[in-house]
């Protein structure tokens, strides 16, 4: 029996629950770190307990999928806040050498983020001083990056000087010192790839843009990788919370001896060339990285494909919709032809191809126009997978992992009634969360929070989380009765980080 050991990025559903579904669909034995030794938001996980658990569990395992941000810092948010010494970080990274020496046949897939620098003020997931100085710290990185390649204007250089005068030196130094340490940790992990300890690695660019700290570090890492012939073993592209699912799909495909051929179909001809929010390149480039990282092969045509990845990409209009045109209306925009898209989907289905939807048009939720078309055309239950949450790359990685896990399991004859039910359960939860909650219910409930308590808000529910979760659950049942009436499920709702941004939905048995 094959065995995969999984160390997630943190305890949130997208990193903990989603991979559990992907693993269960595959029918392969997957062990995930016990929840009780994981962290909670800014509280780091018990790194030493995780090390001891991992060392015990990898005995006899085929694959270890490891988030280095968990393995080193105790999670994604702690990676932005820690004050760990260089020696401590190095000792934790080198623990993978111990695992490989003790288990020479163990395949290790690792991922380690390039630390983000959000383009806004706010200390929710950042150091406290980011509340007042976050945007200026972000701009310092952008201008410094542009300055290094001779692209900074005189106005920007003056802006950088102004930032140095306005941001307290100890805050900027704290931020830059941590980035320098995390960058060195990235290089130390990469050295494990060079030495054959790590077999494949993804370095995601979390919340990035064309210029800034992350692009500057990406360029330096690329140069290092080229010198050591590592381009084929290390991929760098935008993303974060979906990468665990991506590497899990890669392991499932390798264990099964399958390399799915996936054809990409876009709802918008221009959309594939659009750069999504929080990313540094067009979605058309990122999709190909994601497929390859998941152990798939991009198909040249639908006729040679095993399955179809349907991508609803962003356009200039949909990106404006998030920021400038927030509305309760369902808008059929001019730069995507959803009726033609639905027509092609039906043709793929008629040919027996499995289809999965990556709804990347609007950040942080479903494109309600797309979902209306899928609903009217009776396609919701004919798609194998759906995803439409947070960033474009988050959505892509989840949709791809679910699609290929389902396909590979079916091809290998392991898709029993149990695995098929788990797959449909995960699709249902994605509809309920990404479409129902993020695109419909969240805004309505957020707008009414002040009626519950004037002191609560989108990012902090205080002690009112139980009250809010009941309201959300009732609203989701209303959504289900309208769009998914044949489901009639019972669900549990919680807010993992005590805020409106994300929820955790689970099915009642």
Beta strands, then each sheet from edge to edge (+ up, - down):
strand 1: 3-7
strand 2: 29-32
strand 3: 63-67
strand 4: 107-111
strand 5: 200-205
strand 6: 234-238
strand 7: 261-266
strand 8: 297-298
strand 9: 307-312
strand 10: 354-359
strand 11: 385-387
strand 12: 491-494
strand 13: 504-507
sheet 1: 2+ 1+ 3+ 4+ 5+ 6+
sheet 2: 8+ 7+ 9+ 10+ 11+
sheet 3: 12+ 13-
end
